[in-house]
Amino acid sequence: MTGFSADVKAAAAVRAMGRCEVQTDWCTGTGQDYHHRANRGMGGSKDPQINALSNCLLVCRGCHDWIGRNPAQAYAKGWLVSKFRQPSSDVPVLLSGWWALLDDAGGVEVCDAVG
């Protein structure tokens, strides 16, 4: 299975309060897509962490497109995570202007940015 479960999607929507968690200049505000921070790769992945809540961001289509077109900046902001830096719960992510660590229970812990 390489897609987020209904439970993970529901928890991400609650965490984000229905809003886009990324908020680039292209943001439309409303979360519409569930973005994998660590990519699934061609043909998917058997790694269960790929579909964990800490690897999921609720994003609008404008921001989802921006992430795909600006990978270097997206990696720097934690919106993309290298498969070599798993799990995503250990990688800070910039959420709506503040740095945080995401856990697999829906928790968000404010932190300092580290690279």
C-alpha distances in whole Angstrom, upper triangle without the diagonal:
4,6,8,9,13,14,13,15,18,18,18,21,23,23,24,26,25,26,25,24,25,29,30,33,31,29,30,29,27,23,21,18,15,15,13,16,15,14,10,13,13,10,8,7,7,9,9,11,10,8,12,15,17,15,15,18,19,21,24,23,26,25,22,24,26,23,22,26,27,25,28,29,25,25,28,27,24,22,20,20,20,17,20,21,18,18,18,20,23,23,26,25,27,27,30,32,32,30,27,25,22,20,17,20,21,24,26,28,31,31,33,32,31,30
4,7,9,13,14,12,13,17,17,17,19,21,21,22,24,23,24,22,21,22,25,26,29,27,26,27,26,24,20,18,15,12,12,10,13,12,10,7,9,11,9,5,6,7,9,8,10,7,7,10,13,15,12,12,15,17,18,21,20,23,21,18,20,22,20,18,22,23,21,24,25,21,21,24,24,20,18,17,16,17,15,18,19,16,16,16,18,21,21,23,22,24,24,27,29,29,27,25,23,20,19,17,19,20,22,24,26,28,29,31,29,28,27
4,6,9,11,10,10,13,14,14,15,18,19,19,21,19,20,19,19,20,23,24,27,25,23,24,23,21,17,15,12,9,10,9,12,12,11,9,12,13,12,9,9,11,11,10,11,8,6,10,11,14,11,10,13,14,15,18,17,21,19,16,18,21,18,18,22,23,21,24,24,21,21,24,23,20,17,16,17,18,16,20,20,17,17,16,18,21,21,22,21,23,22,24,27,27,26,23,22,18,18,15,18,17,21,22,25,27,28,30,28,28,27
4,7,8,6,6,10,11,10,12,15,15,16,18,16,18,17,17,18,21,23,26,24,22,22,21,19,15,14,11,8,9,9,12,12,12,11,14,16,15,12,12,13,12,10,10,8,5,7,8,11,9,8,11,11,14,16,17,20,19,16,19,21,19,19,22,23,21,24,24,20,21,24,22,19,16,16,16,18,17,20,20,17,16,14,16,19,19,20,19,21,20,22,25,25,23,21,19,16,15,12,14,14,17,19,22,24,25,28,26,27,26
4,5,5,6,9,10,11,12,14,15,17,18,17,19,19,19,21,24,26,29,27,25,25,23,20,17,15,13,11,13,12,15,16,16,14,18,19,18,15,14,14,14,11,12,11,7,9,9,13,12,11,13,13,16,19,20,23,22,19,22,24,22,22,26,27,25,28,28,24,24,27,25,22,20,20,20,22,20,23,22,19,18,17,18,21,22,23,21,24,22,24,27,27,25,23,21,17,16,13,14,14,17,20,23,26,27,30,29,29,29
4,6,5,6,9,10,11,12,14,15,16,15,18,18,18,21,24,26,29,27,24,23,22,19,15,14,13,11,14,14,17,19,19,17,21,22,21,18,18,18,18,15,15,15,11,12,11,15,14,12,14,13,16,18,19,23,22,20,23,25,23,24,27,28,27,30,29,25,26,29,26,23,21,22,22,24,23,26,25,22,21,19,20,23,24,24,23,24,22,24,27,27,26,23,22,18,17,14,14,14,18,20,23,26,28,31,30,31,31
4,5,5,6,9,10,11,12,14,15,15,17,18,18,21,24,26,29,28,25,24,22,19,16,16,15,12,15,15,17,19,20,19,22,24,23,20,19,18,18,14,15,14,11,10,9,13,14,12,14,13,17,19,21,24,23,21,24,26,24,25,29,29,28,30,29,26,26,28,26,23,21,22,22,24,23,26,24,21,19,18,18,21,22,23,21,23,21,23,26,25,24,21,20,16,14,11,11,11,14,17,21,23,26,29,28,29,30
4,5,5,6,9,10,10,12,14,14,16,16,15,18,21,23,27,25,22,22,20,18,14,14,13,10,12,12,14,15,16,16,19,22,21,17,17,17,15,12,12,11,8,7,6,9,10,8,10,11,14,17,19,22,20,18,22,23,21,22,25,26,24,26,26,22,22,24,22,19,17,18,18,21,20,23,21,18,16,14,14,18,18,19,18,20,18,20,23,22,21,18,16,13,12,9,9,9,12,15,18,21,23,25,25,26,26
4,5,5,6,9,10,11,12,11,13,13,13,16,19,21,24,22,20,19,17,14,11,11,9,7,10,11,14,16,16,16,20,22,21,18,18,19,18,15,14,13,10,10,8,11,11,8,9,8,11,14,16,19,17,16,19,21,19,20,24,24,23,26,25,21,22,24,21,19,17,18,19,22,21,24,23,20,18,16,16,20,20,20,18,19,17,19,22,22,21,19,18,14,14,12,12,11,14,16,19,21,24,26,25,27,27
4,5,5,6,9,10,10,10,13,14,14,17,20,23,26,24,21,20,18,15,12,12,12,10,13,15,17,19,20,20,23,26,25,22,22,22,21,18,17,16,13,12,10,13,14,11,11,10,13,16,18,21,20,18,22,23,22,23,27,27,26,29,27,24,25,27,24,21,19,21,22,25,24,27,25,23,21,19,18,22,22,22,20,21,18,19,23,22,22,20,19,15,15,12,12,10,13,15,19,22,24,27,27,28,29
4,5,5,6,9,10,10,13,14,13,16,19,22,25,24,21,21,18,16,13,14,13,11,13,14,16,18,20,20,24,26,26,22,21,22,20,17,15,16,12,11,7,10,12,10,10,10,14,16,19,22,20,19,23,24,22,24,27,27,26,28,26,23,23,25,22,19,18,20,20,23,23,25,23,20,18,16,15,19,19,19,17,18,16,18,21,20,19,17,15,12,11,9,8,6,10,12,16,18,21,24,24,25,27
4,5,5,6,8,8,10,10,10,13,15,18,22,21,18,18,15,13,10,11,11,8,10,12,13,16,17,18,21,24,24,21,20,21,19,17,15,14,12,10,7,9,10,7,7,6,10,13,16,18,16,15,19,20,18,20,23,23,22,24,23,19,20,21,18,16,14,16,17,21,21,23,21,19,17,14,14,17,17,16,14,15,13,14,18,17,17,14,14,10,11,10,10,7,10,11,15,17,19,22,21,23,24
4,5,5,6,5,8,9,10,13,15,18,21,20,16,16,13,10,8,9,10,9,12,14,16,19,20,20,24,26,26,23,23,24,23,20,19,18,15,14,11,13,13,10,9,6,10,12,15,17,16,15,19,20,19,21,24,24,24,26,24,21,22,24,20,19,16,19,20,24,24,27,25,22,21,18,17,21,20,19,17,17,14,15,18,18,19,17,17,13,14,13,13,10,12,13,17,18,21,24,24,26,27
4,5,5,7,9,11,11,15,17,20,23,22,19,18,15,13,11,13,14,13,15,17,18,21,22,23,27,29,29,26,26,26,24,21,20,20,17,15,11,13,15,12,11,10,13,15,18,20,19,19,22,23,22,24,27,27,26,28,26,23,24,25,22,20,18,21,22,26,26,28,26,24,21,19,18,21,21,19,17,18,14,15,18,18,18,16,16,13,14,13,11,8,11,12,15,17,20,23,24,26,28
4,6,8,9,10,9,13,15,18,21,21,18,18,15,13,11,14,14,12,14,15,16,19,21,22,26,28,29,25,25,25,23,20,18,18,16,14,10,11,13,11,9,9,12,15,18,20,17,18,21,22,20,23,25,25,24,26,23,20,21,22,18,17,16,18,19,23,24,26,23,21,19,16,15,18,17,16,14,14,11,12,15,14,15,12,12,10,11,11,10,6,8,8,12,14,17,20,20,22,24
4,5,5,7,6,10,12,15,18,18,14,14,11,10,8,11,12,11,13,15,15,19,20,22,25,28,29,26,25,26,24,22,20,19,17,15,12,12,14,11,8,7,9,11,15,16,14,15,19,19,18,20,23,22,22,24,21,18,20,21,17,16,14,17,19,23,24,26,24,22,20,17,16,19,18,16,13,13,9,10,13,13,14,13,14,11,13,14,13,10,11,10,14,14,17,20,20,22,24
4,6,9,9,13,14,17,20,19,15,15,11,9,9,12,14,14,16,18,19,22,24,25,28,31,31,28,28,29,28,25,23,22,20,18,15,16,17,14,12,9,11,13,16,18,17,17,21,21,21,23,26,25,26,27,25,22,24,24,20,20,18,21,23,27,28,30,27,26,24,21,20,23,22,20,17,16,12,12,16,16,17,16,17,15,16,17,15,12,13,13,16,17,20,23,23,26,27
4,7,9,12,13,16,18,17,13,12,9,6,6,8,11,11,14,17,18,21,22,24,27,29,29,27,27,28,27,25,23,22,19,18,15,16,17,13,11,8,9,10,13,15,14,15,18,19,19,21,24,24,24,26,24,21,23,24,21,20,17,20,23,26,27,30,28,26,24,21,21,24,23,21,18,17,13,13,17,18,19,18,19,16,18,18,17,14,16,15,19,19,22,25,24,27,28
4,6,9,9,13,15,14,10,9,6,5,5,8,11,12,13,16,17,21,22,23,26,29,30,27,27,29,28,26,23,22,20,19,16,17,17,14,10,7,7,8,12,13,12,13,16,16,16,19,21,21,22,24,21,18,21,21,18,18,15,19,21,25,26,29,26,25,24,21,20,23,21,19,16,14,11,10,13,15,17,16,18,16,18,19,19,15,16,15,18,18,21,23,22,25,26
4,6,6,9,12,11,7,8,5,5,4,8,9,10,11,14,14,18,19,21,23,26,27,25,25,27,26,24,22,20,19,18,15,15,15,12,8,6,4,5,9,10,8,10,13,13,13,16,17,17,18,20,17,15,17,18,15,15,12,15,18,22,23,26,24,23,22,18,19,21,19,17,13,12,9,8,12,14,15,15,17,15,18,19,19,15,17,15,18,18,20,21,20,23,23
4,6,9,13,13,10,11,9,9,7,11,11,10,10,13,12,16,17,20,23,25,27,24,24,26,24,22,20,18,17,16,13,13,13,10,6,6,6,8,12,12,9,10,14,13,12,15,17,17,17,18,16,13,15,15,12,12,10,13,16,19,21,23,21,20,19,15,16,18,15,13,10,8,5,6,9,10,11,11,13,12,15,16,17,13,14,12,14,14,16,17,16,19,20
4,6,10,10,8,10,9,10,9,12,11,11,10,13,11,15,17,19,22,24,26,24,24,26,25,24,21,19,19,18,15,14,13,11,8,8,6,8,11,10,7,9,11,10,9,13,14,13,14,15,12,10,12,13,9,10,8,11,14,18,20,22,20,20,19,16,16,18,15,13,9,7,6,6,8,10,11,12,14,14,17,18,20,16,17,14,16,15,16,17,15,18,18
4,7,7,5,8,7,10,10,13,13,14,13,16,15,19,20,23,25,27,29,27,28,30,28,27,24,23,22,22,19,18,17,15,11,11,8,8,11,9,7,10,12,10,11,14,15,14,15,17,13,12,15,15,11,13,11,14,18,21,24,26,23,24,23,19,20,21,18,16,12,9,8,6,8,11,13,15,17,17,20,22,23,19,20,17,19,17,19,19,17,20,20
4,5,5,9,10,12,13,15,15,16,14,17,16,19,20,23,24,26,29,27,28,31,29,29,26,24,24,24,21,20,19,17,13,13,10,10,11,8,6,9,10,8,9,12,12,11,13,14,11,10,14,13,11,13,11,14,17,21,23,25,24,24,24,20,22,23,19,17,13,11,10,9,10,13,15,17,19,19,23,24,26,22,23,20,21,19,20,20,18,20,20
4,6,9,10,14,15,16,17,19,18,20,19,22,23,26,27,29,32,30,31,34,33,32,29,27,27,27,25,24,22,21,17,16,13,12,12,9,8,12,12,9,11,14,13,12,15,16,13,13,17,16,14,17,15,17,21,24,27,29,27,28,28,24,26,26,23,21,17,14,14,11,12,16,18,20,23,23,26,28,29,26,26,23,25,23,23,23,21,23,23
4,7,9,12,13,14,14,17,16,19,18,22,21,24,25,27,29,28,30,33,31,31,29,26,26,26,24,23,22,20,16,15,11,9,9,5,6,9,9,7,10,13,12,12,15,17,14,14,17,18,16,18,15,17,21,24,26,29,27,28,28,24,26,27,24,22,18,16,15,13,15,18,20,22,24,23,27,28,29,26,26,24,26,24,25,25,23,25,25
4,5,8,9,11,12,15,14,18,17,21,21,24,25,27,29,28,29,32,30,29,27,25,24,24,22,21,20,17,14,12,9,6,8,5,5,9,10,9,11,14,14,14,17,18,16,14,18,18,15,17,14,17,21,24,26,29,27,27,27,23,24,26,23,21,17,14,13,11,13,16,18,20,22,21,24,25,26,23,23,21,23,22,24,24,22,25,25
4,6,8,10,12,15,15,19,20,23,23,25,27,29,30,29,30,33,32,30,28,26,25,25,23,23,22,19,15,12,9,6,8,7,8,11,12,12,14,16,17,18,20,22,19,18,21,22,19,20,17,20,23,26,29,31,30,29,29,25,26,28,25,23,20,17,15,13,16,19,21,22,24,23,26,26,27,23,24,23,25,24,26,27,25,28,28
4,7,9,12,14,15,19,19,23,23,25,27,29,31,29,30,32,31,29,27,25,24,23,20,21,20,17,13,11,8,6,9,9,9,12,14,14,15,18,19,19,21,23,20,18,21,21,18,19,16,19,23,26,28,31,29,28,27,24,24,26,24,22,18,16,13,11,14,16,19,19,21,20,23,24,24,20,21,20,22,21,24,25,24,26,27
4,6,9,12,14,17,18,22,22,24,26,28,29,27,28,30,29,27,26,23,22,22,19,20,19,16,12,9,7,6,9,10,10,12,14,15,16,18,20,20,22,24,22,19,22,23,20,20,17,20,23,26,28,31,29,28,27,23,24,26,24,22,19,17,14,13,16,18,20,20,22,20,22,22,22,19,20,19,22,22,25,26,25,28,28
4,6,8,10,14,15,19,19,20,23,25,26,23,24,26,25,24,22,20,18,18,15,16,16,12,9,5,5,4,8,10,9,10,13,14,14,16,18,19,20,22,20,17,20,21,18,18,14,17,20,23,24,27,26,24,23,20,21,23,21,20,17,16,13,12,16,18,19,18,19,17,19,19,19,16,18,17,21,21,23,25,24,26,26
4,7,10,13,15,18,18,19,21,23,23,21,23,25,24,23,22,19,17,18,16,18,16,12,10,7,6,5,6,10,10,9,12,14,14,15,18,19,20,23,21,18,21,23,20,19,16,18,20,23,24,28,26,25,24,21,22,25,23,22,19,18,16,16,19,21,22,21,22,19,21,20,21,18,20,20,23,24,26,28,26,28,28
4,6,10,12,15,14,15,18,19,20,18,19,21,21,20,19,16,14,15,14,15,13,10,8,6,5,6,7,10,9,7,10,13,12,13,16,17,17,21,19,16,18,21,18,17,13,15,17,20,21,24,23,22,21,18,20,23,21,20,17,17,15,16,19,21,21,20,20,18,19,18,20,17,20,19,23,23,25,27,25,26,26
4,7,10,12,12,13,16,18,18,15,16,18,18,16,15,12,10,12,10,12,10,6,6,5,6,9,10,13,11,9,12,14,12,13,17,18,17,20,19,15,17,19,17,15,12,13,15,18,18,21,20,18,18,15,16,19,18,18,15,16,14,16,19,20,19,18,17,15,16,15,16,14,17,17,20,21,23,25,23,24,24
4,6,9,9,10,13,15,17,14,15,17,16,15,14,11,10,11,10,11,8,6,5,6,7,9,10,12,10,7,10,12,9,10,14,14,13,16,16,12,13,16,14,12,9,9,11,14,15,18,17,16,15,12,15,17,15,16,13,14,13,15,18,18,18,17,16,14,15,15,17,15,17,17,20,20,21,23,21,21,21
4,5,6,7,10,13,14,12,12,14,13,12,10,7,8,9,9,9,6,5,7,9,10,13,14,15,13,10,13,14,11,11,15,15,13,16,16,12,12,15,14,11,8,8,9,11,11,15,14,12,12,10,12,15,13,14,13,15,15,17,19,19,18,16,15,13,14,14,16,15,17,17,19,20,21,22,20,20,19
4,6,9,12,15,17,14,13,16,14,14,11,8,10,10,10,8,5,6,7,10,11,14,15,16,13,11,13,13,10,11,14,13,11,13,13,9,9,12,11,7,5,4,5,8,9,12,11,10,10,7,10,12,10,11,9,12,13,16,17,17,15,14,13,11,13,13,16,15,16,15,17,18,18,19,16,16,15
4,7,9,12,14,11,11,13,11,12,9,7,9,10,12,10,6,9,11,14,15,18,18,19,16,14,16,16,12,12,15,15,12,14,14,11,10,13,13,10,9,6,5,6,6,9,9,8,9,7,11,12,10,13,12,15,16,19,20,20,17,16,14,13,14,14,18,17,18,18,19,20,20,20,18,17,16
4,5,9,11,9,9,12,11,12,11,7,10,12,14,13,9,10,12,15,15,18,17,18,16,13,14,15,12,11,14,14,11,14,15,12,12,15,15,12,11,8,8,8,7,11,12,11,12,11,14,16,14,16,15,18,19,21,23,23,21,20,18,17,18,17,20,20,21,21,23,24,23,24,21,21,19
4,7,8,5,5,9,9,10,10,6,9,12,14,14,10,12,14,16,17,19,19,21,19,15,17,18,15,14,17,18,15,18,19,16,15,19,19,16,14,11,11,11,9,13,14,12,13,13,16,18,17,19,18,21,21,24,26,26,24,22,20,18,19,17,21,21,23,23,25,26,26,27,24,24,22
4,6,5,7,10,11,13,13,10,12,15,18,17,14,15,17,19,19,21,20,22,20,16,17,19,16,13,17,17,15,17,19,17,16,20,20,18,16,13,12,11,9,13,15,14,16,15,19,20,19,21,21,23,24,27,28,28,26,25,23,22,22,21,24,24,26,26,28,29,29,29,26,25,23
4,6,8,12,13,16,16,13,15,18,21,21,17,18,20,22,22,23,21,23,22,18,18,20,18,15,18,19,17,20,22,20,19,23,23,21,19,16,16,15,13,16,18,18,19,19,23,24,23,25,24,26,27,30,31,32,30,29,27,25,26,24,28,27,30,30,32,33,32,33,30,29,26
4,7,10,12,15,16,13,14,18,21,21,18,19,21,23,23,25,23,25,24,20,21,23,21,18,21,23,20,23,25,23,22,26,26,23,21,18,18,17,15,18,20,19,20,20,23,25,24,27,26,28,29,31,33,33,31,30,28,26,26,24,27,27,30,30,33,34,34,35,32,31,29
4,7,9,11,12,9,11,14,17,18,15,15,18,20,21,23,22,24,22,19,20,22,19,17,21,22,19,22,24,21,20,24,24,21,19,16,16,15,13,16,18,16,17,17,20,22,21,24,23,26,26,29,31,31,29,27,25,23,22,20,23,24,26,27,29,31,31,32,29,29,27
4,5,8,9,7,9,12,16,16,13,15,18,20,22,24,23,26,24,20,22,24,20,19,22,23,20,23,24,21,20,23,23,20,19,16,15,14,11,14,15,13,14,15,18,19,20,22,22,25,26,29,30,30,27,26,23,21,20,18,21,22,25,25,27,29,29,30,28,27,25
4,6,9,8,10,12,16,17,14,16,20,22,24,27,26,29,27,23,25,27,24,23,26,26,23,26,27,24,22,26,26,22,21,19,17,16,13,15,17,14,14,16,18,20,21,24,24,27,27,31,32,31,29,26,24,21,20,18,21,22,24,26,28,30,30,31,29,28,27
4,5,6,8,10,13,14,12,14,18,21,23,26,26,28,25,22,25,26,22,22,25,25,22,24,25,22,20,23,23,19,19,17,14,14,10,12,13,10,10,12,14,16,17,20,21,24,25,28,30,28,26,23,20,18,17,15,18,20,21,23,24,27,26,28,26,25,23
4,5,6,7,11,11,10,12,16,19,21,25,25,28,25,22,25,26,23,23,26,26,23,25,26,23,21,24,23,19,19,17,15,15,13,15,15,11,10,12,13,15,17,20,20,23,23,27,29,27,25,22,19,16,14,12,15,16,19,20,22,25,25,27,26,25,24
4,5,5,8,8,7,10,14,17,19,23,24,26,23,20,23,24,20,21,24,24,21,22,23,19,18,20,20,16,16,14,12,13,10,12,12,8,7,8,9,12,13,16,16,20,20,24,25,24,21,18,15,13,11,9,13,14,16,17,19,21,21,23,22,21,20
4,6,9,9,6,9,12,15,17,20,20,23,20,17,20,21,17,17,21,21,18,20,21,17,16,19,18,15,14,12,11,11,9,12,12,9,9,9,11,13,14,16,16,19,19,23,24,23,21,19,16,14,13,11,15,15,17,18,20,22,22,24,22,21,21
4,7,8,6,7,11,13,16,19,20,22,20,17,20,21,18,19,22,22,20,22,23,19,18,21,20,16,15,14,13,15,13,16,15,12,11,10,12,15,15,17,17,20,19,22,24,23,21,19,16,13,12,10,13,13,16,17,20,22,23,25,24,23,23
4,5,5,7,10,13,16,19,21,23,21,18,22,22,19,20,24,23,21,23,23,19,18,21,19,15,14,14,13,15,14,16,14,11,9,9,9,12,13,15,15,18,17,21,23,21,19,16,13,10,9,6,9,10,12,14,16,19,20,22,21,21,21
4,5,5,8,10,14,17,19,21,19,17,21,21,18,20,23,23,21,23,22,18,18,20,18,14,13,14,14,16,16,18,16,13,11,9,9,12,13,14,13,16,15,18,20,19,17,14,11,8,7,5,7,7,9,11,14,17,18,21,20,21,21
4,6,8,11,14,18,20,21,18,17,20,20,17,19,22,21,19,20,19,16,15,17,15,11,11,12,11,14,14,15,13,10,8,6,5,9,9,10,10,13,13,16,18,16,14,11,8,5,5,5,8,8,9,9,11,14,15,17,16,17,17
4,7,10,13,16,18,19,16,14,17,18,14,16,19,18,16,18,17,14,13,15,14,10,9,9,8,11,11,14,12,9,8,5,7,10,10,11,10,13,13,17,18,17,15,13,11,8,9,8,12,11,12,12,15,16,17,19,17,17,17
4,7,9,13,15,17,14,12,16,16,14,15,18,18,16,19,18,14,14,17,14,11,9,10,11,14,14,17,15,13,12,9,10,13,12,13,11,13,12,15,17,17,15,13,12,9,10,9,12,10,12,12,15,17,18,20,19,19,19
4,6,10,12,14,11,10,13,14,12,14,17,16,15,18,16,12,14,15,13,10,8,10,12,15,16,19,17,16,14,11,12,15,13,13,10,11,9,12,14,14,14,12,12,10,12,12,14,11,13,12,15,16,17,19,18,19,19
4,7,10,12,10,9,13,14,13,15,18,18,17,20,18,15,16,18,15,14,11,13,15,19,20,23,21,19,18,15,16,18,17,16,13,13,10,12,15,16,16,15,15,13,14,14,15,12,14,14,17,18,20,22,20,22,22
4,7,8,6,6,10,10,10,12,15,15,15,18,16,13,16,17,14,13,10,13,16,19,20,23,22,21,20,17,18,20,18,17,13,13,11,11,14,16,16,16,17,15,17,18,19,16,17,16,19,19,21,22,20,22,22
4,5,5,6,9,10,11,13,14,15,17,19,17,15,18,19,16,16,13,15,19,22,23,26,25,24,24,20,22,24,21,20,16,15,13,13,16,18,19,19,20,19,21,21,22,19,21,20,22,22,24,25,23,25,25
4,5,5,6,8,10,11,12,14,16,19,17,15,18,20,18,18,14,16,19,22,23,27,26,25,25,22,23,26,23,22,19,18,16,16,18,21,22,22,23,21,24,24,25,22,24,23,26,25,27,27,25,27,26
4,6,5,6,9,10,11,12,14,17,15,14,17,18,16,17,14,16,19,22,24,27,26,26,26,23,24,26,23,22,18,17,16,15,17,20,21,22,23,22,25,25,27,24,25,24,26,25,26,26,24,26,25
4,5,5,6,9,10,10,12,14,12,10,14,15,13,13,10,12,16,19,21,24,22,23,23,19,21,23,19,18,14,13,12,12,14,16,17,18,20,19,22,23,24,21,22,20,22,22,23,23,20,22,22
4,5,5,7,9,10,11,14,13,10,13,15,14,13,10,11,14,17,19,22,21,21,21,18,20,22,19,18,15,14,14,14,17,19,19,19,20,19,21,21,23,21,22,21,23,23,24,24,22,23,22
4,5,5,6,9,10,14,13,11,14,16,15,16,12,13,16,18,20,23,23,23,24,20,23,24,21,21,18,17,17,17,19,21,21,22,23,22,25,25,27,24,26,24,26,26,26,26,24,25,23
4,5,5,6,8,11,10,8,12,14,12,14,11,12,15,18,20,23,22,23,23,20,22,23,20,19,16,15,15,15,16,19,19,20,22,21,24,25,27,25,25,23,25,24,24,24,21,22,21
4,6,5,6,9,8,6,9,11,10,10,7,8,12,14,16,19,18,19,19,16,19,20,17,16,13,13,14,15,16,17,17,18,19,18,21,22,25,22,23,21,23,22,22,22,19,19,18
4,6,6,10,10,8,11,13,13,13,10,9,13,14,16,19,19,20,21,18,21,22,19,19,16,16,17,18,19,21,21,21,22,21,24,24,27,25,26,24,26,25,25,25,22,22,20
4,6,9,9,9,12,14,14,15,12,12,15,16,19,21,21,22,23,21,24,24,21,21,18,18,19,19,20,22,22,23,24,24,27,27,30,28,29,27,28,27,27,26,23,23,21
4,6,6,6,9,10,11,12,10,10,13,14,18,19,19,21,22,19,22,22,18,18,16,15,17,17,18,20,19,21,22,22,25,26,29,27,27,25,26,25,24,23,19,20,18
4,5,5,6,8,10,10,9,7,10,11,14,16,15,17,19,16,19,19,16,16,14,14,16,18,18,19,18,19,20,20,23,24,27,25,26,23,24,23,22,21,18,18,15
4,5,5,6,9,10,10,9,11,11,15,16,15,18,19,17,20,19,15,15,14,14,17,18,18,19,17,19,20,21,24,25,28,26,26,24,24,23,21,20,16,15,13
4,5,5,6,9,9,9,11,13,17,18,16,19,20,17,19,18,15,14,12,11,14,15,14,16,15,17,18,19,23,24,27,25,25,22,22,20,19,17,14,14,12
4,5,5,6,5,5,9,11,14,16,14,16,17,14,16,16,12,12,10,9,12,14,13,15,13,15,16,16,19,21,24,22,22,19,20,19,18,17,14,14,13
4,5,5,6,5,6,8,11,12,11,13,14,12,14,14,10,10,9,10,13,16,15,15,13,14,15,16,18,20,23,21,21,19,19,18,17,16,12,12,10
4,6,8,8,9,11,14,15,13,15,16,13,15,14,10,10,9,9,13,15,13,13,11,13,14,16,19,22,24,22,22,19,18,17,15,13,10,9,8
4,6,8,9,12,15,16,14,15,16,12,14,13,10,8,6,5,9,11,10,10,9,10,12,13,17,19,22,19,19,16,16,14,13,12,9,10,9
4,5,6,9,12,13,11,12,12,9,10,10,7,6,4,6,9,12,12,11,9,9,10,11,14,16,19,17,16,14,14,14,13,12,9,10,9
4,7,10,13,15,13,13,13,10,12,13,10,9,6,7,9,12,12,13,11,11,12,12,15,16,19,17,17,15,16,16,15,15,13,14,13
4,7,9,12,10,11,12,9,12,13,10,10,9,11,13,15,16,16,14,14,13,13,16,17,20,18,19,17,18,18,18,17,14,14,13
4,6,8,7,8,9,7,10,10,7,10,9,12,14,18,18,17,15,14,13,13,15,16,19,18,18,17,18,18,17,17,14,13,11
4,5,5,7,9,9,12,12,10,12,13,16,18,21,21,21,18,17,16,16,17,18,22,21,22,20,21,21,20,19,16,14,12
4,5,6,8,9,13,12,11,15,15,18,20,24,24,23,20,19,17,17,17,17,21,21,22,21,22,23,22,22,19,17,15
4,6,9,10,13,12,11,15,16,19,22,25,25,24,21,20,17,18,18,19,23,23,23,22,22,23,21,21,18,16,13
4,6,7,10,8,7,11,13,16,19,22,22,21,17,16,14,14,15,16,20,20,20,19,19,19,17,17,15,13,11
3,5,8,7,8,12,13,17,19,22,23,21,18,16,13,13,13,13,17,18,18,17,18,19,18,18,17,15,14
4,5,6,7,11,13,16,18,21,22,20,17,14,11,10,10,10,14,15,15,15,15,17,16,18,16,15,14
4,5,5,8,9,13,14,18,19,17,14,11,9,8,8,10,13,13,13,13,13,15,14,16,14,13,13
4,6,8,9,13,14,17,18,16,13,10,6,5,5,7,11,11,10,10,10,12,12,14,13,13,14
4,7,9,13,15,19,19,16,12,10,7,8,9,11,14,14,13,12,11,12,11,12,11,10,11
4,6,10,12,16,16,14,10,9,7,8,10,13,16,15,14,12,12,12,10,11,9,8,8
4,7,9,13,12,10,6,5,5,8,11,14,16,15,13,10,9,9,7,8,6,7,8
4,6,10,10,8,5,5,6,8,11,14,16,14,13,10,10,10,9,10,8,9,10
4,7,6,5,4,6,9,10,14,17,18,16,15,11,12,10,10,10,8,11,12
4,5,5,6,7,10,10,14,16,17,14,13,10,11,10,11,12,11,14,16
4,6,8,10,13,13,17,19,20,16,15,12,14,12,13,14,14,17,18
4,7,10,13,15,18,21,22,19,17,14,14,11,12,12,11,15,17
4,7,10,12,16,19,20,17,15,11,10,7,8,9,9,13,15
4,7,10,13,17,18,15,13,10,8,6,6,6,6,9,12
4,6,10,13,14,12,10,6,5,4,5,7,8,10,13
4,7,10,12,10,8,6,5,6,7,9,10,11,13
4,7,8,7,6,5,7,9,10,13,13,14,16
4,6,6,5,7,8,12,13,16,16,17,18
4,6,7,10,12,15,16,19,20,20,21
4,6,9,12,15,17,21,21,22,24
4,7,10,13,16,19,20,21,23
4,7,10,13,16,17,19,21
4,6,9,13,14,16,18
4,6,10,12,14,17
4,7,10,12,15
4,7,9,12
4,6,10
4,7
4
